Amino acid sequence: MLPTLLTPILVDVARIFCGPALVVPMLAPGRAAKKSLLELATQSFPGMVFWVLVLLVLFSLVCWYIIGFKYFHLRKAKAGSDAFLETFWKSRRLDEVYTNAKEHPESPTAQVFVAGYVELSKLQSGAAAEGDAMRDRLGDLESVERAMRRAQMEEVTRLEARVAFLATTGSAAPFVGLFGTVWGIMTSFRDITATGSASVTVVAPGIAEALIATAIGLMAAIPAVIAYNLFVQKIKVISAEMETFSNDFLNIVKRHVLK
């Protein structure tokens, strides 16, 4: 079932990159062609190339899913952070900002604020219970900073989820395709040795398989590398925004405590 579904895709790729002159001999029905493919399948050569192609197609499909998912994920994260920051700098009360932050779960910056605000609330409750002034507990503000940094690391980890697979595909897919290419060339030489002829009919199947493996390997790797670099840059921007906001929030808290 799977070979039947993938055959049209592989044929179209071969026609584009190899030309019809190489594709037709490989696919033309005939006793000799069928016998050659059956013989090679017995020796695992076409089976190996085919599963290399299947692996590359699966890598490509997974990459395109990740690209679409991360594009909308990072877009929502950036838009949510921008909306939260606008609300933060316009508000005069932290409790109002906290209520607004709970409405932006997709915003990494909002989640960093929530972590810092919750920790600050604990310090204020502890100081009120013990009758101390908050300025006397200034050293405890380090716990707020740690909470915000911990939340920042969690958000960065969430933003980077699945992105590493794009890097893996971008670096590994060309080599997997090269493996298929080498195997296809080996198949062609075996056919030449077995038949004692170097005609196009003998050589074309192995060459076509080799070029298809190379083409699909590049088709899987190029979008993955481009998307990976784009997403890494977007994640760096969001991470820098979280770092800047953390510093600004801590400065505001310190000025409020020392007042």
C-alpha positions as CSV (number, residue, x, y, z in Angstrom):
1,M,0.0,0.0,0.0
2,L,2.7,2.5,0.9
3,P,4.8,1.9,-2.2
4,T,1.7,2.4,-4.3
5,L,1.0,5.8,-2.7
6,L,4.6,7.0,-2.9
7,T,5.3,5.8,-6.5
8,P,3.6,8.8,-8.2
9,I,5.5,11.3,-6.0
10,L,8.8,9.6,-6.7
11,V,8.0,9.5,-10.4
12,D,7.2,13.2,-10.6
13,V,10.4,14.1,-8.7
14,A,12.4,11.9,-11.0
15,R,10.8,13.4,-14.1
16,I,11.7,16.9,-12.9
17,F,15.3,16.3,-11.9
18,C,16.2,13.4,-14.1
19,G,14.2,14.1,-17.3
20,P,11.8,11.7,-19.0
21,A,14.6,9.9,-20.8
22,L,15.7,8.3,-17.5
23,V,12.3,7.8,-15.9
24,V,10.6,6.0,-18.8
25,P,13.2,3.2,-19.1
26,M,12.9,2.6,-15.4
27,L,9.1,2.5,-15.3
28,A,8.3,1.1,-18.7
29,P,6.6,-2.2,-18.4
30,G,8.5,-5.1,-19.8
31,R,9.7,-8.5,-18.9
32,A,13.4,-7.4,-18.6
33,A,12.6,-4.4,-16.4
34,K,10.4,-6.4,-14.1
35,K,13.0,-9.2,-13.9
36,S,15.7,-6.7,-13.1
37,L,13.8,-5.0,-10.3
38,L,12.8,-8.4,-8.8
39,E,16.4,-9.6,-8.9
40,L,17.6,-6.4,-7.3
41,A,14.8,-6.6,-4.6
42,T,16.0,-10.1,-3.8
43,Q,19.5,-8.7,-3.2
44,S,18.1,-5.8,-1.1
45,F,19.4,-3.1,-3.4
46,P,16.1,-1.5,-4.6
47,G,14.6,-2.2,-1.2
48,M,17.3,-0.2,0.5
49,V,17.0,2.7,-1.9
50,F,13.2,2.7,-1.6
51,W,13.3,2.8,2.2
52,V,15.8,5.6,2.1
53,L,13.3,7.5,0.0
54,V,10.5,6.7,2.4
55,L,12.6,7.9,5.3
56,L,13.3,11.2,3.5
57,V,9.7,11.7,2.6
58,L,8.7,11.1,6.3
59,F,11.4,13.5,7.5
60,S,10.1,16.1,5.0
61,L,6.4,15.7,6.1
62,V,7.3,16.0,9.8
63,C,9.4,19.1,9.1
64,W,6.6,20.8,7.2
65,Y,4.3,20.0,10.1
66,I,6.8,21.5,12.6
67,I,7.3,24.5,10.4
68,G,3.6,25.3,10.2
69,F,3.1,24.6,14.0
70,K,6.0,26.7,15.1
71,Y,5.2,29.5,12.8
72,F,1.8,30.1,14.3
73,H,3.1,29.3,17.8
74,L,5.9,31.9,17.7
75,R,3.5,34.4,16.0
76,K,1.0,34.1,18.8
77,A,3.8,34.3,21.4
78,K,5.2,37.5,19.9
79,A,1.7,39.1,19.5
80,G,0.7,38.1,23.0
81,S,3.9,39.5,24.5
82,D,3.5,42.8,22.7
83,A,-0.1,43.1,23.9
84,F,0.9,42.3,27.5
85,L,3.8,44.8,27.5
86,E,1.5,47.5,26.3
87,T,-0.9,46.7,29.1
88,F,1.9,46.5,31.7
89,W,3.4,50.0,30.9
90,K,-0.1,51.6,30.9
91,S,-1.2,50.0,34.2
92,R,-0.6,51.5,37.6
93,R,-1.4,48.5,39.7
94,L,0.4,45.2,39.6
95,D,-2.7,43.2,40.5
96,E,-4.4,44.6,37.4
97,V,-1.4,43.5,35.3
98,Y,-1.6,40.1,37.0
99,T,-5.2,39.7,36.0
100,N,-4.4,40.7,32.4
101,A,-1.4,38.4,32.3
102,K,-3.6,35.4,33.1
103,E,-5.5,36.2,29.9
104,H,-2.4,35.8,27.8
105,P,-1.2,32.2,28.4
106,E,0.5,32.2,25.0
107,S,2.7,35.1,26.0
108,P,6.2,34.1,27.4
109,T,6.7,37.6,28.9
110,A,3.4,37.4,30.7
111,Q,4.3,34.1,32.2
112,V,7.6,35.5,33.5
113,F,5.7,38.3,35.1
114,V,3.2,35.9,36.7
115,A,6.1,34.0,38.3
116,G,7.7,37.1,39.6
117,Y,4.4,38.6,40.9
118,V,3.5,35.3,42.7
119,E,6.9,35.2,44.4
120,L,6.6,38.9,45.4
121,S,3.2,38.3,46.8
122,K,4.6,35.6,49.0
123,L,7.3,37.9,50.3
124,Q,4.8,40.6,51.1
125,S,2.6,38.2,52.9
126,G,5.5,36.9,54.9
127,A,6.6,40.4,55.8
128,A,3.1,41.4,56.9
129,A,2.8,38.3,59.0
130,E,6.1,38.9,60.8
131,G,5.5,42.7,61.0
132,D,8.7,43.5,59.1
133,A,9.0,46.2,56.5
134,M,9.6,45.1,53.0
135,R,12.8,47.2,52.8
136,D,14.2,45.1,55.6
137,R,13.7,42.0,53.4
138,L,15.4,43.4,50.3
139,G,17.7,40.4,50.2
140,D,14.7,38.1,49.7
141,L,14.0,39.8,46.4
142,E,16.6,37.4,45.0
143,S,14.0,34.8,45.2
144,V,11.8,36.9,42.8
145,E,14.7,37.1,40.4
146,R,15.3,33.4,40.6
147,A,11.6,32.7,40.0
148,M,11.5,34.9,36.9
149,R,14.7,33.4,35.5
150,R,13.3,29.9,36.1
151,A,10.1,30.9,34.3
152,Q,12.2,32.4,31.5
153,M,14.1,29.2,31.0
154,E,10.9,27.2,30.9
155,E,9.4,29.5,28.3
156,V,12.5,29.3,26.1
157,T,12.4,25.6,26.4
158,R,8.8,25.6,25.3
159,L,9.6,27.9,22.4
160,E,12.5,25.7,21.3
161,A,10.5,22.5,21.4
162,R,10.6,20.5,18.1
163,V,12.9,23.1,16.5
164,A,15.9,20.8,17.0
165,F,14.3,18.3,14.7
166,L,14.6,20.8,11.9
167,A,18.3,21.1,12.5
168,T,18.7,17.4,12.6
169,T,16.8,17.0,9.3
170,G,18.8,19.9,7.7
171,S,22.1,18.2,8.6
172,A,21.2,14.6,8.2
173,A,18.9,14.5,5.2
174,P,21.6,15.3,2.5
175,F,23.7,12.5,3.9
176,V,20.8,10.1,3.9
177,G,20.1,11.1,0.3
178,L,23.8,10.7,-0.5
179,F,23.6,7.2,0.9
180,G,20.7,6.4,-1.4
181,T,22.7,7.9,-4.3
182,V,25.7,5.8,-3.6
183,W,23.5,2.7,-3.3
184,G,21.8,3.5,-6.6
185,I,25.1,3.9,-8.4
186,M,26.2,0.6,-6.9
187,T,23.0,-0.9,-8.3
188,S,23.8,0.5,-11.7
189,F,27.3,-1.0,-11.7
190,R,26.0,-4.4,-10.6
191,D,23.6,-4.3,-13.5
192,I,26.4,-3.4,-15.9
193,T,28.5,-6.3,-14.5
194,A,25.6,-8.7,-14.6
195,T,24.5,-7.9,-18.2
196,G,27.8,-6.9,-19.7
197,S,26.1,-3.9,-21.2
198,A,26.2,-0.2,-20.4
199,S,23.0,0.7,-22.3
200,V,20.5,3.3,-21.0
201,T,18.0,0.5,-20.3
202,V,20.4,-1.1,-17.9
203,V,21.9,2.0,-16.3
204,A,18.8,4.2,-16.1
205,P,17.0,2.5,-13.1
206,G,19.9,2.8,-10.7
207,I,20.8,6.3,-11.9
208,A,17.2,7.5,-11.6
209,E,16.9,6.1,-8.1
210,A,20.2,7.7,-7.1
211,L,19.1,11.1,-8.4
212,I,15.7,10.8,-6.7
213,A,17.4,10.1,-3.4
214,T,19.6,13.2,-3.8
215,A,16.7,15.4,-4.9
216,I,14.4,14.4,-2.0
217,G,17.3,14.7,0.5
218,L,17.8,18.3,-0.6
219,M,14.1,19.0,-0.7
220,A,13.8,17.9,2.9
221,A,17.0,19.7,4.1
222,I,16.7,23.1,2.5
223,P,13.3,24.1,4.0
224,A,14.3,22.7,7.3
225,V,17.5,24.7,7.5
226,I,15.8,27.9,6.4
227,A,13.0,27.4,8.9
228,Y,15.4,26.5,11.7
229,N,17.4,29.7,11.2
230,L,14.2,31.8,11.1
231,F,12.8,30.3,14.2
232,V,16.0,30.6,16.1
233,Q,16.2,34.3,15.3
234,K,12.5,34.8,16.5
235,I,13.2,32.9,19.7
236,K,16.2,35.0,20.4
237,V,14.1,38.2,20.0
238,I,11.4,36.9,22.4
239,S,14.1,35.7,24.8
240,A,15.7,39.1,24.8
241,E,12.3,40.7,25.4
242,M,11.8,38.5,28.5
243,E,15.3,39.3,29.8
244,T,14.7,43.1,29.4
245,F,11.3,42.9,31.0
246,S,12.7,40.9,33.9
247,N,15.3,43.6,34.6
248,D,12.8,46.4,34.3
249,F,10.3,44.6,36.6
250,L,13.0,44.0,39.2
251,N,14.1,47.6,39.1
252,I,10.5,48.7,39.6
253,V,10.1,46.4,42.6
254,K,13.3,47.6,44.2
255,R,12.3,51.3,43.8
256,H,9.0,50.5,45.3
257,V,10.5,48.6,48.2
258,L,13.1,51.3,49.0
259,K,10.5,54.1,48.7
